[in-house]
Amino acid sequence: MLNLVSTAYAKEIKVVISVDKTVVEAGSHFRMTIGVQGAFDTEVPQITPPENFILMYGPSVSTQTSIVNNVVAIFRGFTYSFSPTETGIFELGPATLEYKGKVYTSNSVKIEVVKRTPFEGDVDADTERSKRIDINKRIFVELETDKKEAYIYEQIVESFKLFFQKGLPIDDLDYVAASTKSFLAEKLGEERRYEEVRDGILYNVIELRTALFPLVSGNIEIPPAKFNCNIIIRQQGYRNSIFDEFSGRGGQKYPVERSTDSVKLKIKPLPESDKPDNFAGTVGRFTMDVLAKPTEVKVGDPITLSINIRGKGNIQTIGEPVLAPGDEKDFKIYPAETDTTITDRGDGIKGEKLFSKVVEPQHENIDMIPAISFSYFDPELEKYMTITHNPIPIVVEHSEVEIPIRFSLEDAEKVKGQVKILTKDILPIMSDLYSFKNQGFAIYNRPLFLAFIFLTPILVVIACVYVQRHRELLQTDVGYARKRRALSRAKKQLSNARRLVQLDNPSEFYSTLAKTVMEHIADKLNLAPASITSDNISGILENRGVSHDVIKELKECLESCDYGRFSASQHSKDQMVRTLDTAEEFIMHLEKQL
């Protein structure tokens, strides 16, 4: 006890940088630790890594204490994981630490980043049955579609599958999707995970599915999809710690590159024979429901037609159903407002599109709303289909308002003589107002007041035109609507991701966050989400004028999400919150630049 009482603390403060490797492949990652000796209450040391080093996670803080000759030695380690993206020799450090008014500086460490070299062949492994492992049989990829022949605009389900032997640790995943420039592409739900036996070997399977809608006819080839990763093989004679076994470390990393075969499709044009006049290019299988409210109105009162098209196909491109021709003087018809809902992305795009259309009867001799028809092409039956809803009976009563406001001269004679004075009580008591004189300076002689009087109506008209234009664009311009609604949609999804942090569900959290970021970019640029990948997103954003700093934020966020989804390491709530904050900052910065 006396020795413990007399124990003294080492007063020397020292900052040291160390790394777990000095040679690393581009796209892989390494750990860097900034160690602080001599104090336990310091702030995080500051360091600026090279621009092409992506932060995977960190800092992870650890503290060690030892007593030698009654002197307490304290060591605090701040560990980071970085992934370099370019080859070359780079310098990490120095790191700086400000502590009790003094600034301490660390050493620097050089990192050599070499080109990724894919590995093919056998490796030595620490297994009981065999000392040789065929990498080719451990991991492979496939790309396929649910049909080889389809009509233009018909839905095709593309499936990318990654097979890796059960129990095989995988790190640094990088998926490059196949180009879909001749298609509209929509992601189908979340990735699927299951097990499958091939040639007597049990594999884990990760499946990514996409709905493709061909935009051109002819023979189209979907190019190969690519997949890169590192697999970790524990070497013969190597003894892992429990932590290494759990985290997937402690073995040799072998970079693997895989490419699928290309997929050839025959896309047929839609037949010209029997094509309905009101056909607007919708392909799939659909139903239609129509509801009119109210059905008893007065002349000029609005009736809302709710036309709901429901089915399987490209819901976004469904054209507006058509009212049967009638007398143009019977109804005043307003443009429809639309609301699209995707109800299922499991085995294909399914959903509904609601058209809300307002019509106003113009006289009391109308007893029904004309029939409503909708035409589409059914690729399974290979023929055009037309759904027709029967005319809807309505009752139109005489309106007390006899004289609508008109802007043409043709009705001037009809209006003349119909104005009546209802009662004299509402006539002005003072009829000769000009006989009165102001006792002071008239307000209407003030220039600012006159400017306000004349400019206010103009500004109101401009505002109304802007609002109406905005509404029309939301209904007719898909790109404009996606861009305007992107931020609110992203905020809602980020709120869902924050709830997953509290539920301590890292896998679902990182998957949701990556999806939110990529879909937000797709909405802002009016691109199909499936056409944006981690491989091409930097170039796309650079071409749109997005700054390098914002692109760097995106890379950090996506790398953290990939690491969180596929790494076997545990992930703290603090790491999840930091990744979420990075995603929120990126989205807000992107809003200012796009």
ABEGO torsion letter per residue (X at the ends): XAAAAABBBBABBBBBBBBABABBBBGBBBBBBBBBBGBAABBBBBBBBBAABBBABOBBBBBBBBBBGGBBBBBBBBBBBBBBABBEBBBBOBBBBBBGGBBBBBBBBBBBBBBBBBBBEBBBBBBAABABBBAAAABBBBBBBABABBBBGBBBBBBBBBBBBBGBBBBGBBBBBBBAAABBBBBBEBBBBBBBBBGGBBBBBBBBBBBBBBABBEBBBBBBBBBBBBBBBBBBGBBBBAAAAAAGBGBBBBBBBBBBBBBBBBBBBBBABGBBAABAGBBEBBBBBBBBOBABBBBGBBBBBBBBBBEBEBAAABBBBBBBBBBAAABBBBBBBBBBBBABAAAEBBEBBBBBBBBBBABAABABBBBBBBBBBBAAAGBBBBBBBBBBBBBBBBBABABBBBABAAAAAAABGABBBABAAABBABABAAABBBABBBAAABAAAAAAAAAAAAAAAAAAAAAAAAAAAAAABAAAAAAAAAAAAAAAAAAAAAAAAAAGBAAAAAAAAAAAAAAAAAAAAGBBAAABBAAAAAAAAAAAGBBAAAAAAAAAAAAAAAAAAABABBBBAAAAAAAAAAAAAAAAAAAAAX
